[in-house]
Amino acid sequence: MIPALTPTYNRADLAFERGEGAWLYTTDGRRFLDFAAGIATCSIGHGHPHLVQTIQQQAAKVMHVSNLFRVPQAEKLAQRLVDNSFADSVFFCNSGAEANEGMVKFARRAQALAGHPERTEIICMEGAFHGRTLAMLSATGNPKYLEGFGTPVADFVHVPFNDIEAVKAAIGPRTAAVMLEPIQGESGIKVASTAYLQALRAVCDETGVLLALDEVQCGIGRTGKLFAHEWAGITPDVLSSAKGLGGGFPIGAVLATEAVAKGMTAGTHGTTFGGNPLACAAANAVLDVLLAPGFMDQIQARATLLDSLLDDLIKQAPGVFAERRGLGLLIGLRCIPPVGEVQAAAQRAGLLCVTAGDNVLRLVPPLTLTEEDCREAVSRLRQAVLSNSSADTTVLETSL
Ligand SMILES: *Cc1c(COP(=O)(O)O)cnc(C)c1O
């Protein structure tokens, strides 16, 4: 018989009762170090007092009023994102897929208003992940995800990632935008090179094509800057955000330049829940932490520490880990044995991680983690892959 909860996930048999910082506690009293962070979403950790108090207080005042009225919390959040990014205007929604849908609408509408309604095609990347709505399945392009869901939505084409010549060759009179993740998350923590992002910006400028960045996973401080594209010294025309923005409370956003956003006049797009007082209060509390002086430096310092500890571990376990990649606290370890086995061994050692494509173990801890958390995580991962006392790890040892 089908479970009451539709079984679209293979869930680990763990249920958590509470969390504190980078730690999660199960209902039966076990404690885990959380380097999954709700898939790079619990950006300021579990039970952060400022986030908890803000949500409690806002919930007691007013949670939801609709976008038929002014929402001061949304106005404040939009202004802070504008003040701290390339953007001139921000639209709020509820998830990453929804933010990406909005981003495509912004781009097409801007092209139409510029006299090019025929420019509707979006050039996407092989290995992309943009979400599970019907249009974003087509932007993602993975045949496995599309199977059984009918004709793909038109006007999404795919080119190899990190290949500027492929983009140039794909751009035509109907191209509206190039859409990509500066760091591909789901397909295995693949970083777009600085030279590639800079060349993309130049090609887009030359051809009137818009640069649309999906920073749902790599944005909001994950790489040690508010947005990952800042490392390349470029700016996009439009950007999607979600995951870490609400620190676990659902919220997404489309950030755009004035030139792109000005087509989005009253009635062109909408949402019932998007940008409500409760979600925006939560995101403002997250930004209070992230935008505090020195916090991005702290993220970078934690990342540097983790990188060096992980590089040592890779040297000690060359039969398990082939390579480290990523940027900041978006870390991928490409595995030699099946990544699912490494993830399971880590879980038995009390460390939660996420898998990604390309046989990669994904480490995406809360951005607020301590130095001690970094050391403890790598120590647990070492125990998971090198221990010879536990029968549970023999699977890994035999592949060493
Ligand atoms: C998670 C993710 C999405 C989808 O976000 P949802 O909130 O699950 O809809 C889109 N793009 C990227 C890069 C993601 O990591």
The ligand as a Gaussian input file, in Angstrom:
#p B3LYP/6-31G(d) Opt

LIG

0 1
 C       17.651000      23.476000      -5.128000
 C       17.861000      24.187000      -6.415000
 C       16.783000      24.620000      -7.214000
 C       15.355000      24.271000      -6.882000
 O       14.935000      24.877000      -5.700000
 P       13.547000      24.399000      -5.026000
 O       13.413000      25.332000      -3.858000
 O       13.718000      22.971000      -4.646000
 O       12.494000      24.596000      -6.044000
 C       17.064000      25.332000      -8.351000
 N       18.330000      25.628000      -8.706000
 C       19.385000      25.234000      -7.975000
 C       20.760000      25.602000      -8.408000
 C       19.184000      24.485000      -6.816000
 O       20.233000      24.066000      -6.100000

